[in-house]
Amino acid sequence: MASTKNELSNLRGTVASMQMDIHQIYTRLDRVDQRLSRIENRLELRELQEAQARFEPHP
């Protein structure tokens, strides 16, 4: 019976560790997603600026 309790305790520790790892992965993915959104916004602004520049008179 003691060995079963030990195994369950070890299993709980492993599951808790995996949950923390998964949480860290999701946190990292969220940061990457936020950064990608900022890059996409800058790219859209640049493309808009380039499109507008085509219609503006050049000296």
Stockholm file with secondary structure:
# STOCKHOLM 1.0

chainA/1-59         MASTKNELSNLRGTVASMQMDIHQIYTRLDRVDQRLSRIENRLELRELQEAQARFEPHP
#=GR chainA/1-59 SS CHHHHHHHHHHHHHHHHHHHHHHHHHHHHHHHHHHHHHHHHHHHHHHHHHHHHHHSCCC
#=GC SS_cons        CHHHHHHHHHHHHHHHHHHHHHHHHHHHHHHHHHHHHHHHHHHHHHHHHHHHHHHSCCC
//
